[in-house]
Amino acid sequence: MSGINHGMFLTMIVGLFAITAPIAVLPIFIGATDGQTGGQRRMTALVATGTYLVFGFLALFAGQAALEVFGISVPALRVAGMAVIAVIGWQMLNAPTPIVAAHATTPDTHHLHAASNTKVPAAGANHGKPAPSPFSVGIMPLGFPIYAGPGVLSIIIAWGSGPRPVYFAAAIAILANAAIILALDFLATPITCLIGAQALLVTEKVFGLIVVAIAVGGMASGLLVLFPGLAGTAH
């Protein structure tokens, strides 16, 4: 992968991992697949990961064409995209802290995915109802907008508009993050039982801080391209 700094490539993988926050999504995945068999949950994980890949590669391959149609410059998109990511990170930081059911008079019946503002019933909330099909819940809301949300698509479009080494590195980063999502979803039940749903949901706040930091750095570099004079005032 000549032509790209390995540190930058690692940052791309970490950035996607932080924005999708698959660890924090595990209780949401358990709730969304409540009532499914083990085989159905694995199928749901495959469908959700596949949906993430479809949206991710569409953004990577067609993002540049969309920019040209609307006459949007790459630096402008980077600043706008990072602004969106900063808002998403802020929402993740300020996500409601889950109530521990053992001490709650009215336990939470839904899990909120702050990054996409999506509510999913908690495990057991739909007791007695038929289990959802892997395709219905895997495509929406798990695949989109939870895994392939606006923040993920914004940053991928920005990468797809860069030089070829960045373009190829972005494709590998998307695949690497998909592998992580799939592995975690396959292990969702034992991980959630071991760590606890509330503890996993709280990790979204940690990822939110990372996302905000990534957004600030991206906006700074994008603004320097749009307004080169800012580089002189920084000294």
C-alpha positions in Angstrom: 0.0 0.0 0.0 2.7 2.5 -1.1 1.9 6.2 -1.1 -0.1 6.3 2.1 1.2 6.6 5.7 0.5 3.6 7.8 -0.5 5.8 10.7 -3.1 7.4 8.4 -4.4 4.0 7.5 -4.7 3.0 11.1 -6.5 6.3 11.8 -9.0 5.5 9.1 -9.8 2.1 10.6 -10.1 3.6 14.1 -12.3 6.4 12.8 -14.8 4.0 11.2 -14.7 1.8 14.3 -15.4 4.8 16.6 -18.2 6.2 14.4 -20.0 2.8 14.0 -19.2 1.9 17.7 -20.1 -1.8 17.2 -19.3 -2.6 20.8 -22.0 -0.1 22.0 -24.4 -1.5 19.4 -24.3 -5.0 20.8 -27.2 -4.5 23.3 -29.2 -2.9 20.4 -28.4 -5.9 18.2 -29.6 -8.2 21.0 -32.8 -6.2 21.4 -33.4 -6.0 17.6 -33.1 -9.7 17.2 -35.1 -10.6 20.3 -36.8 -14.0 19.8 -34.6 -15.1 16.9 -32.8 -18.4 17.0 -29.0 -18.6 17.0 -29.0 -19.2 13.3 -31.4 -16.4 12.6 -29.2 -14.0 14.6 -26.1 -15.0 12.6 -28.1 -14.4 9.4 -29.2 -11.0 10.8 -25.5 -10.2 11.5 -24.6 -11.1 7.9 -27.4 -9.0 6.4 -26.6 -6.0 8.6 -22.9 -6.2 7.7 -23.7 -6.7 4.1 -25.9 -3.6 4.1 -23.1 -1.6 5.8 -20.8 -2.7 3.0 -23.2 -1.9 0.2 -23.8 1.6 1.5 -20.1 2.1 2.3 -18.9 1.1 -1.2 -21.7 3.1 -2.8 -20.4 6.2 -0.9 -16.9 5.4 -1.9 -17.5 4.7 -5.6 -20.4 7.1 -6.3 -19.5 9.9 -3.8 -17.2 11.8 -6.2 -19.8 11.7 -9.0 -22.5 13.1 -6.6 -20.1 15.9 -5.6 -19.6 16.9 -9.3 -23.3 16.9 -10.0 -24.0 19.3 -7.2 -20.8 21.3 -7.8 -19.4 20.7 -4.3 -15.7 20.9 -3.8 -13.8 18.2 -1.8 -12.5 20.6 0.9 -16.0 21.9 1.4 -17.4 18.4 1.7 -14.7 17.5 4.3 -15.5 20.5 6.4 -19.3 19.8 6.2 -18.8 16.1 6.7 -16.6 16.7 9.8 -19.2 19.1 11.1 -21.8 16.4 10.8 -19.5 13.9 12.5 -18.8 16.4 15.3 -22.6 16.7 15.9 -22.9 12.9 16.0 -20.0 12.6 18.4 -21.6 15.2 20.6 -24.8 13.3 20.6 -22.9 10.1 21.5 -21.2 12.0 24.4 -24.6 13.2 25.7 -26.5 10.0 25.2 -28.8 9.2 28.2 -27.0 6.9 30.7 -28.8 3.6 30.8 -30.8 2.8 33.9 -29.7 -0.3 35.7 -32.9 -2.4 35.7 -32.3 -3.8 39.2 -32.6 -0.3 40.7 -35.1 1.2 38.4 -38.8 1.6 39.1 -39.5 1.9 35.4 -36.8 -0.1 33.5 -35.9 1.1 30.0 -37.9 -0.7 27.4 -35.9 0.8 24.5 -32.2 1.3 23.7 -31.3 4.6 22.0 -28.6 4.7 19.3 -27.7 8.3 19.7 -25.5 8.5 16.6 -28.5 7.8 14.3 -31.2 8.8 16.8 -32.7 5.3 16.4 -34.7 3.6 19.2 -34.8 -0.2 19.3 -36.8 -2.3 21.8 -34.7 -3.8 24.6 -34.5 -7.5 24.9 -37.8 -8.9 26.4 -39.8 -5.7 25.5 -41.5 -7.5 22.7 -42.3 -10.7 24.7 -44.9 -12.7 23.0 -44.5 -11.1 19.6 -43.0 -13.1 16.6 -39.3 -12.7 16.0 -38.4 -10.3 13.2 -37.0 -11.8 10.0 -33.2 -11.4 9.6 -33.7 -9.3 6.4 -36.3 -6.9 7.8 -34.2 -6.0 10.9 -30.8 -6.6 9.4 -31.3 -4.0 6.6 -33.1 -1.5 8.7 -32.3 -0.3 11.4 -29.1 -2.3 11.9 -27.4 -2.0 8.5 -28.8 1.4 7.9 -28.8 3.9 9.7 -27.1 2.3 12.7 -23.9 0.9 11.1 -24.0 2.9 7.8 -25.2 6.2 9.2 -24.6 9.8 8.0 -21.3 10.1 9.8 -19.9 7.0 8.3 -21.1 7.9 4.8 -19.8 11.5 5.1 -16.3 10.4 6.0 -16.2 7.6 3.3 -17.3 10.1 0.6 -14.5 12.4 1.6 -12.0 9.5 1.4 -13.3 8.5 -2.0 -12.6 12.0 -3.3 -8.9 11.8 -2.4 -5.9 10.4 -4.2 -5.8 6.8 -5.3 -3.7 5.5 -2.3 -6.3 7.0 0.1 -9.1 5.5 -2.1 -7.7 2.0 -1.9 -6.9 2.3 1.8 -10.5 3.4 2.5 -11.8 0.3 0.8 -9.6 -1.9 3.0 -10.7 0.1 6.1 -14.3 -0.5 5.2 -13.7 -4.2 4.8 -11.7 -4.4 8.1 -14.5 -2.6 10.0 -17.1 -4.9 8.5 -15.1 -7.9 9.7 -15.0 -6.4 13.2 -18.8 -5.7 13.1 -19.6 -9.3 12.0 -17.3 -10.9 14.6 -18.8 -8.8 17.4 -22.4 -9.5 16.3 -21.7 -13.2 16.1 -20.4 -13.0 19.8 -23.1 -10.5 20.9 -24.9 -12.8 23.3 -21.8 -14.0 25.3 -20.2 -10.6 25.3 -23.4 -8.9 26.6 -23.9 -11.5 29.3 -20.3 -11.2 30.4 -20.0 -7.4 30.5 -23.6 -6.3 30.8 -25.9 -4.3 28.5 -25.7 -1.1 30.5 -21.8 -1.1 30.6 -21.7 -1.7 26.8 -24.1 1.1 26.1 -22.1 3.5 28.2 -19.0 2.9 26.0 -20.9 5.0 23.3 -19.8 8.0 25.3 -16.1 7.0 25.0 -16.5 6.5 21.3 -18.2 9.9 21.1 -15.1 11.6 22.5 -12.9 9.9 19.9 -15.4 10.9 17.1 -15.4 14.6 18.3 -11.6 14.6 18.3 -11.4 13.1 14.8 -14.0 15.7 13.6 -12.0 18.6 15.0 -8.8 17.5 13.3 -10.6 16.9 10.0 -12.3 20.3 10.1 -9.0 22.0 10.9 -7.2 20.5 7.9 -10.2 21.2 5.6 -10.4 24.8 6.7 -6.7 25.3 6.0 -7.3 24.1 2.4 -10.4 26.4 1.9 -8.7 29.4 3.6 -4.9 29.0 3.2 -4.4 32.4 5.1 -5.4 30.7 8.3 -2.1 28.8 8.3 -0.2 32.1 8.7 -2.4 33.3 11.5 -1.8 30.1 13.5 1.8 31.0 14.2 
